Amino acid sequence: MVSRRKLIVAGVAGGAGLLLPPARRVRADGPAPSTGAAGIPKYVTELRIPAPMPPLPGSAECPFDEYVIGVRQFRQQVLPPGLPATTVWGYGAPHQPETFGYPAHTVEARVDRPVRVTWVNELVDADGDFLPHLFAVDPTIDWADPGGGMLGQHGSGRYAGPVPIITHLHGGHTTDDSDGYPEAWYLPDARNIPDGFARHGSAYPAFARSFGERHELGWPAGAAVFQYPNDQRAATLWYHDHTMGLTRLNVYAGPAGFYLLRGGPTDLPPGVLPGPAPQLGDPTDTRPYEIPLLIQDRSFTPDGELSYPDPAYGAEHGDPHSPGGDASSGGGHLFFGETMVVNGRTWPVLPVEPRRYRLRLLNGCNSRFLLLTIAASPTARPASAVLPFWQVGSDGGFLPAPVPRQRLLLGTAERMDVVVDFTGLAEGTVLYLVNEGPDGGYRGGEPGVDFEAADPYSTGQVLKFVVGAASGPDLSVPPEQLRLPPITPLGPATLTRRLSLNIRQADPSGPAARRVQLLGTVGPDGRGLPHRFHSPVTETPRLGATEVWEFHNFTPDAHAMHMHQVQFQVIGRGRDGLRPPDDAERGFKDTVVVLPGHVTRVKARFDTAGRYTWHCHILEHEDDEMMLPFHVGPLPADPDLGH
């Protein structure tokens, strides 16, 4: 097994260049002008449905499924045909170069069968030289800076060096050396890494050593090897970059994919829910009835490239899409694109049959909260739901019972497992998945009443359903008749932690307008006490402990709070945190929306020792240090962990 993986990793640099365009340079005179949404035709391209990621040959004979998955740069037709292709990054299997895509192929995993992945940084060109970032790096934040402050390596005043990456399995129950800690990043094994550059982050050696001792296996240059035990409930997980201070830029470039965990006592037998899902070796005309949907917002330049604002330029010129440029954000960075992209295509069409479908929804936006409805008109507001979503699952697996819902709120990184029933609709019927969330920071409330909904002619539209002819009988169980696997509540908590979400001026001696959003604790006076990422760790659960974490939101915006390692249960909401959660939040979750001025209470069991993070999953906030570490078990005196 090791020899097969080593052979494939060794061949990465030589084969990566086959997919690469010439390196794209960041503009020195500010961000490139964007292609307005009005110039992009809608609903002319069919939805792209990711196929399964192929494991290494021979994995079936191993005690775990083994993958080598790289990140490469390539061009993909994200905009409709006739418009330019787009330079993106994406994951794929180096032994099958055709698998690289945005989003990535889906990792299909089984409960209690481990998955081992060698994650390879292949951001190099055909000559093996590193590729620069697609977007301008902000050097004023705490970021994975390989050069230690040396920005202009190639004559520009910007960072032009190699790109660090580290992959996180979002929702995965893992040891800390396989979690994707933000300071465990690593560079590609490029031939031209400048002298004096760090090839990996401060935590990389400690985790490589820990993994090697645990599995008797070293990490190759330009890569990390992670193992996921999959000892958790069947659920919709996803994987994405998690590099310190670069997550918003790296994820925006494209590397993300679904990780679907199936089987075990917390899953349903095949045939109960709509299916099948895409399978390895499916013919190209296969139409699955279980479909993952990664929903994101993006902006494009006139030549079809992804557009993300230069933070310095945007703040100076009042760019409304710039970090810090959104007046509703209450300070701190936010980004809102001008188009909606589903599975790597702008405003696609999903042909459906008059039967039931299982949709695995993921909000993969950087900052945008989504309010989704299925409507007959793409532009009428308020949107009138014509079909309900039957929600059967959330981040951590199935709910106790199906919940019918007319509208879904998805904070950034939240997942929802839903059944939509098109049974009885006439052939030719057209419906739309529309978004009534705001084109700015979300604060709760109703669209059209408490905030202006997204532009109904652009970001208010997501996907078009077109009903065709039935190809066969639907043997799945109607959602209202489903009996879902039981949920075992967590036991009593031994400790309650009062944690705060705060806004503070970034530099007391700097401009008053420069503010950041930070996490921290709640002081004896009831006010937030913000902490920086490299402050002493204050959250140190005892191994095996069950705790309640209270998120007190002292900011004017909602946040999507994510905890690594655990799946938690929401136990309270509201101004005092005592209102019970609604039915759609009675399962297990790893990401929860925390409304402004509210207290959101969650309960989690910490059963794996090590160093992890908790953070806001608005990526611009996370990168601007709205993230803190927590450590399960006694704190180690290990400088390699960066604390």
C-alpha positions as CSV (number, residue, x, y, z in Angstrom):
1,M,0.0,0.0,0.0
2,V,2.8,2.4,0.9
3,S,4.7,1.6,-2.3
4,R,1.7,2.3,-4.5
5,R,1.1,5.6,-2.8
6,K,4.8,6.6,-3.0
7,L,4.9,5.9,-6.7
8,I,1.9,8.1,-7.4
9,V,3.1,10.9,-5.2
10,A,6.5,10.8,-6.8
11,G,4.9,11.2,-10.3
12,V,2.9,14.2,-9.2
13,A,5.2,16.9,-10.3
14,G,5.9,15.4,-13.7
15,G,2.2,14.9,-14.5
16,A,0.7,18.1,-13.0
17,G,1.7,20.3,-15.8
18,L,-0.5,18.5,-18.3
19,L,-3.5,20.4,-16.9
20,L,-2.0,23.8,-16.2
21,P,-2.4,27.1,-18.1
22,P,0.2,29.8,-18.0
23,A,0.4,31.3,-14.5
24,R,-2.1,34.1,-14.0
25,R,-0.7,37.3,-12.5
26,V,-2.4,39.5,-9.9
27,R,-3.1,43.0,-11.3
28,A,-0.8,45.6,-9.8
29,D,-3.3,48.5,-10.3
30,G,-6.2,47.1,-8.2
31,P,-8.7,44.3,-8.9
32,A,-9.8,43.6,-12.5
33,P,-13.3,44.9,-13.3
34,S,-16.0,42.3,-12.8
35,T,-18.3,40.8,-15.4
36,G,-21.8,41.9,-14.3
37,A,-24.4,39.2,-13.7
38,A,-26.7,40.8,-16.3
39,G,-24.2,39.8,-19.1
40,I,-24.2,36.1,-18.1
41,P,-27.0,34.0,-19.6
42,K,-29.0,31.9,-17.1
43,Y,-30.2,28.3,-17.3
44,V,-28.3,27.3,-20.4
45,T,-26.0,24.7,-18.9
46,E,-27.0,21.5,-17.3
47,L,-26.0,20.9,-13.6
48,R,-22.7,19.1,-13.2
49,I,-23.0,16.3,-10.7
50,P,-19.7,15.2,-9.2
51,A,-18.7,11.6,-9.6
52,P,-17.1,9.5,-6.8
53,M,-13.4,10.0,-6.2
54,P,-11.5,6.9,-7.3
55,P,-9.4,5.3,-4.6
56,L,-6.0,3.8,-5.3
57,P,-6.1,0.5,-7.2
58,G,-6.2,-2.4,-4.7
59,S,-7.8,-0.4,-1.9
60,A,-10.6,-3.1,-1.5
61,E,-7.9,-5.5,-0.2
62,C,-6.6,-3.0,2.4
63,P,-8.0,-2.5,5.9
64,F,-8.9,1.1,4.8
65,D,-9.8,2.9,1.6
66,E,-6.7,4.7,0.3
67,Y,-6.6,7.8,-1.8
68,V,-4.0,10.2,-3.2
69,I,-5.7,13.5,-3.7
70,G,-3.9,16.6,-5.1
71,V,-4.7,20.2,-5.6
72,R,-4.0,21.6,-9.1
73,Q,-4.6,24.6,-11.2
74,F,-6.6,24.2,-14.4
75,R,-9.2,25.9,-16.6
76,Q,-12.9,24.9,-16.4
77,Q,-16.0,26.2,-18.1
78,V,-17.8,27.8,-15.1
79,L,-19.5,30.4,-17.2
80,P,-21.9,29.2,-19.9
81,P,-20.4,28.0,-23.2
82,G,-19.5,30.9,-25.5
83,L,-18.0,32.8,-22.6
84,P,-14.3,32.3,-21.5
85,A,-13.2,29.4,-19.4
86,T,-12.1,30.2,-15.8
87,T,-8.8,29.4,-14.1
88,V,-9.6,27.5,-10.9
89,W,-8.0,25.2,-8.4
90,G,-9.5,21.8,-7.6
91,Y,-8.9,18.4,-6.0
92,G,-8.4,15.2,-8.0
93,A,-6.7,11.9,-8.2
94,P,-3.2,12.2,-9.8
95,H,-3.4,8.7,-11.2
96,Q,-6.6,9.8,-13.0
97,P,-6.0,13.4,-14.2
98,E,-9.5,13.6,-15.7
99,T,-10.9,13.6,-12.1
100,F,-9.6,17.1,-11.3
101,G,-12.5,19.5,-11.1
102,Y,-14.3,22.3,-9.2
103,P,-16.0,21.1,-7.1
104,A,-14.0,17.9,-6.5
105,H,-15.2,14.4,-7.0
106,T,-17.1,13.0,-4.0
107,V,-15.3,10.8,-1.5
108,E,-17.7,7.9,-0.7
109,A,-16.9,6.5,2.8
110,R,-18.4,3.8,5.0
111,V,-19.1,4.0,8.7
112,D,-16.3,2.3,10.7
113,R,-14.1,1.7,7.6
114,P,-11.2,4.1,7.8
115,V,-10.1,6.3,4.9
116,R,-6.5,7.3,4.4
117,V,-5.7,10.2,2.1
118,T,-2.3,11.6,1.0
119,W,-3.2,15.3,0.4
120,V,-0.6,16.7,-2.1
121,N,0.0,20.4,-2.9
122,E,0.4,20.3,-6.7
123,L,0.2,24.1,-7.3
124,V,3.2,24.0,-9.7
125,D,3.6,24.6,-13.4
126,A,4.7,22.2,-16.2
127,D,8.4,22.9,-15.2
128,G,7.8,22.1,-11.6
129,D,8.0,25.7,-10.5
130,F,5.5,27.0,-8.0
131,L,2.4,28.9,-9.1
132,P,1.5,32.2,-7.4
133,H,-1.8,32.8,-5.8
134,L,-4.7,33.8,-8.1
135,F,-5.6,36.6,-5.7
136,A,-3.9,39.3,-3.7
137,V,-2.8,38.2,-0.3
138,D,-3.4,40.5,2.7
139,P,-0.1,40.7,4.6
140,T,-1.7,42.7,7.4
141,I,-3.4,39.7,9.0
142,D,-2.0,36.7,10.7
143,W,-1.5,34.4,7.8
144,A,0.6,31.4,6.7
145,D,3.5,33.5,5.4
146,P,6.3,31.2,4.1
147,G,8.6,34.1,3.5
148,G,8.4,35.7,6.9
149,G,7.4,39.0,5.4
150,M,9.3,38.9,2.1
151,L,6.5,40.1,-0.2
152,G,8.2,41.2,-3.5
153,Q,10.1,38.1,-4.5
154,H,9.6,38.8,-8.2
155,G,9.8,42.6,-8.4
156,S,6.1,43.3,-7.4
157,G,5.0,44.8,-4.1
158,R,2.8,41.8,-3.5
159,Y,3.3,38.3,-2.3
160,A,4.3,36.3,-5.3
161,G,5.6,33.2,-3.6
162,P,4.3,29.6,-3.4
163,V,0.9,28.9,-2.0
164,P,0.5,27.0,1.3
165,I,-2.5,24.6,1.7
166,I,-3.9,22.3,4.4
167,T,-7.1,20.2,4.0
168,H,-9.8,20.0,6.6
169,L,-12.5,17.3,6.6
170,H,-15.4,19.5,7.8
171,G,-17.5,17.5,10.3
172,G,-15.0,14.7,10.6
173,H,-14.3,13.0,13.9
174,T,-10.5,12.7,13.7
175,T,-7.3,12.8,15.7
176,D,-5.7,16.2,15.6
177,D,-2.9,15.2,13.3
178,S,-5.5,14.5,10.6
179,D,-7.8,17.5,11.3
180,G,-6.2,20.1,9.0
181,Y,-4.9,22.5,11.7
182,P,-4.4,25.9,10.1
183,E,-0.8,26.2,11.2
184,A,0.1,22.7,9.7
185,W,0.1,24.0,6.1
186,Y,2.8,23.0,3.6
187,L,4.1,24.3,0.3
188,P,4.3,22.3,-3.0
189,D,7.5,20.3,-3.5
190,A,8.5,22.9,-6.2
191,R,12.1,23.1,-7.5
192,N,12.3,26.9,-7.1
193,I,11.2,27.5,-3.5
194,P,13.2,30.7,-2.5
195,D,16.0,30.4,0.0
196,G,14.8,31.2,3.5
197,F,11.2,30.2,2.9
198,A,9.5,27.9,5.4
199,R,8.3,24.8,3.5
200,H,5.6,24.1,6.2
201,G,3.8,25.7,9.1
202,S,4.9,25.6,12.7
203,A,2.5,22.7,13.6
204,Y,3.4,20.5,10.7
205,P,6.4,18.7,12.3
206,A,4.5,17.9,15.5
207,F,1.6,16.4,13.6
208,A,3.8,14.6,11.1
209,R,5.6,13.0,14.0
210,S,2.4,12.1,15.8
211,F,0.9,10.5,12.7
212,G,4.1,8.6,12.0
213,E,4.2,7.2,15.5
214,R,0.5,6.2,15.3
215,H,0.6,4.7,11.8
216,E,4.3,4.0,11.2
217,L,4.2,6.1,8.1
218,G,6.0,9.3,7.1
219,W,4.7,12.3,5.2
220,P,6.2,12.9,1.7
221,A,7.5,16.4,0.8
222,G,4.8,18.7,-0.3
223,A,2.1,16.5,1.2
224,A,0.4,15.4,4.4
225,V,-1.2,12.0,5.1
226,F,-4.4,11.9,7.1
227,Q,-6.5,9.0,8.3
228,Y,-10.2,9.3,9.0
229,P,-11.7,6.6,11.3
230,N,-15.3,7.3,10.2
231,D,-16.5,6.2,13.6
232,Q,-19.5,8.5,13.6
233,R,-23.0,8.8,12.3
234,A,-23.7,8.5,8.6
235,A,-23.7,12.2,7.4
236,T,-22.9,14.8,4.7
237,L,-19.4,16.0,5.3
238,W,-17.2,18.1,3.0
239,Y,-13.5,18.8,2.6
240,H,-11.8,22.1,1.9
241,D,-8.7,24.2,2.5
242,H,-8.1,25.5,6.0
243,T,-4.8,27.5,5.8
244,M,-4.1,30.2,8.3
245,G,-5.2,33.5,7.0
246,L,-5.7,32.2,3.4
247,T,-8.9,30.0,3.7
248,R,-11.1,32.6,2.1
249,L,-8.8,32.9,-0.9
250,N,-7.9,29.3,-1.3
251,V,-11.5,28.1,-1.0
252,Y,-12.7,30.8,-3.3
253,A,-10.3,29.5,-5.9
254,G,-12.2,26.2,-6.0
255,P,-10.8,23.3,-3.8
256,A,-13.8,21.8,-2.1
257,G,-15.7,18.5,-2.3
258,F,-18.3,16.3,-0.7
259,Y,-17.4,13.4,1.7
260,L,-20.5,11.2,2.1
261,L,-20.4,8.8,5.0
262,R,-22.8,5.9,4.6
263,G,-23.8,2.7,6.4
264,G,-23.9,1.6,10.0
265,P,-26.9,1.7,12.4
266,T,-27.5,5.4,11.9
267,D,-28.2,5.1,8.2
268,L,-31.2,3.9,6.2
269,P,-31.2,0.8,4.0
270,P,-30.7,1.4,0.3
271,G,-34.0,2.1,-1.5
272,V,-35.7,3.8,1.4
273,L,-34.6,7.3,0.3
274,P,-34.4,8.4,-3.3
275,G,-31.4,7.0,-5.1
276,P,-29.0,5.8,-6.3
277,A,-26.2,8.4,-5.9
278,P,-23.5,8.6,-8.6
279,Q,-21.4,5.5,-8.8
280,L,-17.9,4.8,-10.1
281,G,-18.1,3.8,-13.7
282,D,-21.6,5.2,-14.4
283,P,-22.3,5.9,-18.1
284,T,-22.3,9.6,-18.9
285,D,-26.1,9.6,-19.5
286,T,-26.8,8.2,-16.0
287,R,-29.3,10.4,-14.0
288,P,-28.9,9.8,-10.2
289,Y,-31.7,10.6,-7.8
290,E,-29.4,11.5,-4.9
291,I,-27.6,14.7,-5.9
292,P,-25.1,16.9,-3.9
293,L,-25.5,20.6,-4.4
294,L,-22.6,22.9,-3.5
295,I,-24.0,26.5,-3.7
296,Q,-21.6,29.4,-3.8
297,D,-21.5,33.1,-5.0
298,R,-18.7,34.2,-7.3
299,S,-17.7,37.3,-9.4
300,F,-15.9,37.2,-12.7
301,T,-13.7,39.6,-14.7
302,P,-14.5,40.4,-18.3
303,D,-12.1,37.7,-19.5
304,G,-13.9,35.0,-17.4
305,E,-11.5,34.8,-14.4
306,L,-12.6,34.8,-10.8
307,S,-12.6,38.2,-9.3
308,Y,-11.8,38.8,-5.6
309,P,-11.0,42.3,-4.4
310,D,-7.5,43.4,-3.4
311,P,-8.1,44.3,0.3
312,A,-5.9,47.4,0.1
313,Y,-7.5,48.6,-3.1
314,G,-11.0,47.9,-2.1
315,A,-10.9,49.6,1.2
316,E,-9.3,52.7,-0.4
317,H,-11.8,52.9,-3.2
318,G,-15.0,51.8,-1.4
319,D,-15.4,48.6,-3.4
320,P,-18.8,47.2,-2.2
321,H,-17.6,43.7,-2.6
322,S,-14.3,44.3,-0.8
323,P,-13.5,43.0,2.7
324,G,-14.6,45.8,4.9
325,G,-16.5,47.5,2.2
326,D,-20.0,46.2,3.1
327,A,-21.7,48.8,5.2
328,S,-24.0,46.3,6.9
329,S,-21.1,44.2,8.2
330,G,-20.7,46.2,11.4
331,G,-16.9,46.1,10.8
332,G,-14.9,43.2,9.7
333,H,-14.6,41.5,6.3
334,L,-17.4,40.2,4.1
335,F,-17.6,39.2,0.5
336,F,-20.6,38.9,-1.7
337,G,-20.3,37.7,-5.3
338,E,-22.5,38.8,-8.2
339,T,-23.5,35.4,-9.5
340,M,-24.7,32.1,-8.1
341,V,-22.6,29.0,-8.9
342,V,-23.9,25.5,-8.2
343,N,-21.4,22.6,-8.5
344,G,-19.1,24.8,-10.5
345,R,-21.5,26.2,-13.0
346,T,-23.4,29.6,-13.0
347,W,-27.2,29.2,-12.8
348,P,-27.4,25.6,-14.1
349,V,-30.5,23.5,-15.0
350,L,-31.4,20.3,-13.3
351,P,-33.6,18.0,-15.4
352,V,-35.8,16.0,-13.0
353,E,-38.4,13.3,-13.4
354,P,-41.9,13.3,-11.7
355,R,-40.6,11.5,-8.7
356,R,-38.7,12.1,-5.4
357,Y,-35.1,13.3,-5.2
358,R,-32.7,13.4,-2.3
359,L,-30.7,16.7,-2.4
360,R,-27.6,17.2,-0.2
361,L,-27.4,20.9,0.2
362,L,-24.2,22.7,1.2
363,N,-23.7,26.5,1.6
364,G,-20.1,26.9,0.3
365,C,-20.2,30.7,0.1
366,N,-17.5,32.8,1.8
367,S,-19.9,35.1,3.6
368,R,-23.4,34.8,2.2
369,F,-26.2,33.2,4.2
370,L,-28.9,31.5,2.0
371,L,-32.7,31.5,2.4
372,L,-33.8,28.9,-0.1
373,T,-37.3,28.3,-1.5
374,I,-38.7,26.3,-4.5
375,A,-40.9,28.7,-6.4
376,A,-42.7,28.9,-9.7
377,S,-41.2,32.3,-10.6
378,P,-37.5,33.1,-10.4
379,T,-38.1,36.8,-9.7
380,A,-41.4,37.2,-7.8
381,R,-40.8,38.4,-4.3
382,P,-41.7,37.4,-1.7
383,A,-41.2,34.0,-3.2
384,S,-44.2,31.7,-2.8
385,A,-43.2,28.1,-2.1
386,V,-44.8,25.6,-4.5
387,L,-43.0,22.5,-3.2
388,P,-41.8,21.9,0.4
389,F,-38.4,20.6,1.4
390,W,-38.7,17.5,3.6
391,Q,-35.6,17.9,5.7
392,V,-34.3,14.5,6.9
393,G,-30.8,15.4,8.0
394,S,-28.4,18.2,9.1
395,D,-24.6,18.4,9.4
396,G,-24.2,15.4,11.6
397,G,-26.7,13.0,10.1
398,F,-30.4,12.2,10.2
399,L,-32.9,14.1,12.3
400,P,-35.3,12.3,14.7
401,A,-38.1,12.7,12.2
402,P,-38.7,14.4,8.8
403,V,-39.5,18.1,9.0
404,P,-41.5,19.8,6.2
405,R,-40.2,23.3,5.5
406,Q,-41.1,26.0,3.0
407,R,-37.8,27.8,3.3
408,L,-34.4,26.8,4.4
409,L,-31.8,29.0,6.2
410,L,-28.3,27.8,5.6
411,G,-25.4,29.6,7.2
412,T,-22.0,29.3,5.7
413,A,-20.8,25.7,5.7
414,E,-24.1,24.3,7.0
415,R,-25.5,21.2,5.3
416,M,-29.1,20.0,4.9
417,D,-30.3,16.6,3.7
418,V,-33.7,17.1,2.0
419,V,-36.2,15.2,0.0
420,V,-38.1,17.1,-2.7
421,D,-41.1,15.3,-4.3
422,F,-41.8,16.2,-7.9
423,T,-44.4,13.4,-8.2
424,G,-47.5,14.3,-10.2
425,L,-46.0,17.3,-11.9
426,A,-46.6,17.5,-15.7
427,E,-43.8,17.1,-18.1
428,G,-42.4,20.5,-19.0
429,T,-43.1,22.0,-15.6
430,V,-40.5,24.6,-14.6
431,L,-39.6,25.5,-11.1
432,Y,-36.8,27.5,-9.5
433,L,-34.6,27.3,-6.4
434,V,-34.5,30.9,-5.3
435,N,-32.5,32.7,-2.6
436,E,-34.1,35.4,-0.4
437,G,-31.1,35.9,1.9
438,P,-29.5,39.4,1.8
439,D,-26.8,40.6,-0.4
440,G,-24.9,41.6,2.8
441,G,-24.5,40.5,6.3
442,Y,-27.4,38.4,7.7
443,R,-29.0,39.6,11.0
444,G,-32.1,37.4,11.2
445,G,-35.7,38.3,10.4
446,E,-37.8,38.1,7.3
447,P,-36.8,39.1,3.8
448,G,-38.7,42.2,2.6
449,V,-39.5,43.1,6.2
450,D,-36.3,43.1,8.2
451,F,-33.9,43.2,5.3
452,E,-33.8,43.6,1.5
453,A,-33.7,40.2,-0.2
454,A,-31.0,39.3,-2.7
455,D,-31.3,40.8,-6.2
456,P,-34.1,38.7,-7.8
457,Y,-32.4,39.0,-11.2
458,S,-29.0,37.7,-10.1
459,T,-28.1,36.4,-6.6
460,G,-31.7,35.8,-5.8
461,Q,-31.7,32.9,-8.4
462,V,-29.9,29.6,-7.9
463,L,-31.1,26.7,-10.0
464,K,-33.8,25.8,-12.5
465,F,-35.7,22.5,-12.3
466,V,-37.3,21.2,-15.5
467,V,-39.6,18.2,-15.2
468,G,-39.3,15.6,-17.9
469,A,-40.8,12.1,-18.5
470,A,-40.6,9.3,-15.9
471,S,-38.1,6.6,-16.8
472,G,-39.4,4.1,-14.3
473,P,-41.2,3.6,-11.0
474,D,-40.2,5.4,-7.8
475,L,-39.8,2.8,-5.0
476,S,-38.6,5.2,-2.4
477,V,-40.7,5.9,0.7
478,P,-42.8,9.1,0.7
479,P,-41.0,11.5,3.1
480,E,-44.0,12.0,5.4
481,Q,-43.9,8.2,6.0
482,L,-40.2,7.9,6.7
483,R,-39.0,6.5,10.0
484,L,-35.5,7.8,10.6
485,P,-32.7,6.1,12.8
486,P,-33.0,7.0,16.5
487,I,-30.8,9.6,18.1
488,T,-29.2,9.1,21.5
489,P,-29.0,12.4,23.4
490,L,-25.7,13.3,25.0
491,G,-25.5,12.9,28.8
492,P,-25.4,15.6,31.4
493,A,-22.7,18.3,31.1
494,T,-20.0,18.7,33.7
495,L,-19.1,22.3,32.7
496,T,-20.6,25.3,30.9
497,R,-18.3,27.7,29.0
498,R,-19.5,31.2,28.3
499,L,-17.9,32.3,25.0
500,S,-18.1,35.6,23.2
501,L,-18.3,36.9,19.6
502,N,-16.9,40.4,19.6
503,I,-16.0,43.4,17.4
504,R,-12.9,45.4,18.3
505,Q,-10.6,48.0,16.7
506,A,-7.8,46.0,15.1
507,D,-5.1,48.4,16.1
508,P,-5.8,50.9,19.0
509,S,-3.2,53.2,17.5
510,G,-4.4,52.8,13.9
511,P,-7.4,54.1,11.9
512,A,-10.7,53.9,13.9
513,A,-12.5,52.3,10.8
514,R,-10.3,49.2,10.8
515,R,-12.2,46.8,13.0
516,V,-12.1,43.0,13.3
517,Q,-14.4,40.4,14.7
518,L,-12.9,38.2,17.4
519,L,-13.8,35.3,19.6
520,G,-13.2,35.1,23.3
521,T,-14.8,34.5,26.7
522,V,-17.5,36.3,28.7
523,G,-16.2,38.3,31.7
524,P,-17.8,38.5,35.2
525,D,-19.5,41.8,34.1
526,G,-21.2,40.0,31.2
527,R,-19.1,41.6,28.5
528,G,-17.0,39.9,25.9
529,L,-13.3,39.5,26.5
530,P,-11.8,39.0,23.0
531,H,-8.7,36.8,22.5
532,R,-6.2,36.5,19.6
533,F,-5.3,33.2,18.0
534,H,-1.9,33.1,19.7
535,S,-3.2,34.1,23.1
536,P,-3.0,31.4,25.8
537,V,-5.5,28.6,25.1
538,T,-8.6,29.1,27.4
539,E,-10.8,26.2,26.2
540,T,-9.3,23.0,27.6
541,P,-12.0,20.3,27.9
542,R,-11.1,17.2,29.9
543,L,-10.8,14.1,27.8
544,G,-14.2,12.4,27.8
545,A,-16.0,15.4,29.2
546,T,-19.4,16.6,28.0
547,E,-19.7,20.3,28.1
548,V,-22.1,23.1,27.2
549,W,-20.7,25.9,25.1
550,E,-22.7,29.2,25.1
551,F,-22.0,31.5,22.2
552,H,-22.9,35.1,23.2
553,N,-23.1,37.2,20.1
554,F,-22.1,40.9,20.9
555,T,-21.9,41.8,17.2
556,P,-24.6,43.2,14.9
557,D,-24.4,40.3,12.5
558,A,-25.2,36.6,12.6
559,H,-22.2,34.2,12.5
560,A,-21.9,30.5,11.6
561,M,-20.0,28.9,14.5
562,H,-18.1,25.7,13.7
563,M,-16.4,23.4,16.2
564,H,-13.8,20.9,15.0
565,Q,-13.7,17.2,16.2
566,V,-17.2,17.1,17.6
567,Q,-20.8,16.9,16.5
568,F,-22.9,18.8,19.0
569,Q,-26.5,19.1,19.9
570,V,-28.2,22.5,20.0
571,I,-30.0,22.9,23.3
572,G,-31.0,26.5,23.6
573,R,-31.5,29.7,21.6
574,G,-32.8,33.2,22.1
575,R,-31.8,36.3,24.0
576,D,-31.2,34.2,27.1
577,G,-30.4,30.9,25.4
578,L,-33.3,29.1,27.0
579,R,-35.6,28.7,24.0
580,P,-35.6,25.1,22.8
581,P,-34.3,24.5,19.2
582,D,-36.8,23.9,16.5
583,D,-37.4,20.5,15.0
584,A,-34.9,21.0,12.2
585,E,-32.1,21.4,14.8
586,R,-32.8,18.4,16.9
587,G,-30.1,16.2,15.3
588,F,-26.4,16.5,15.5
589,K,-24.5,19.5,14.0
590,D,-21.0,20.9,13.7
591,T,-22.0,24.4,12.5
592,V,-24.7,26.6,14.0
593,V,-26.1,30.1,13.2
594,V,-25.7,32.5,16.1
595,L,-28.0,35.5,15.7
596,P,-26.9,39.0,16.9
597,G,-27.8,39.7,20.5
598,H,-28.6,36.1,21.1
599,V,-27.1,33.3,23.1
600,T,-26.9,29.9,21.4
601,R,-26.2,26.9,23.6
602,V,-24.7,23.6,22.3
603,K,-23.6,20.4,24.0
604,A,-20.7,18.3,22.9
605,R,-18.6,15.4,24.1
606,F,-14.8,15.7,23.7
607,D,-13.6,12.1,23.3
608,T,-10.3,12.6,21.4
609,A,-7.3,14.3,22.9
610,G,-5.4,17.0,21.0
611,R,-5.3,20.5,19.5
612,Y,-8.3,21.7,17.4
613,T,-10.0,25.0,16.5
614,W,-13.4,26.6,16.8
615,H,-14.3,29.6,14.6
616,C,-16.8,31.5,12.6
617,H,-17.2,29.9,9.2
618,I,-17.7,33.2,7.4
619,L,-14.3,32.8,5.8
620,E,-13.4,36.5,5.8
621,H,-14.0,36.5,9.6
622,E,-12.1,33.2,10.1
623,D,-9.1,34.6,8.2
624,D,-9.3,37.9,10.2
625,E,-8.7,35.9,13.4
626,M,-12.3,35.0,14.4
627,M,-10.9,31.6,15.3
628,L,-9.4,30.2,18.4
629,P,-7.7,26.9,19.3
630,F,-9.1,24.5,21.9
631,H,-7.2,21.6,23.5
632,V,-8.7,18.4,24.8
633,G,-6.7,17.0,27.7
634,P,-3.7,18.5,29.4
635,L,-1.9,21.3,27.6
636,P,1.4,20.2,26.1
637,A,4.5,22.4,26.3
638,D,5.1,22.0,22.5
639,P,6.4,25.1,20.7
640,D,5.7,23.3,17.4
641,L,2.0,23.9,17.9
642,G,2.6,27.6,17.7
643,H,1.5,28.4,21.3
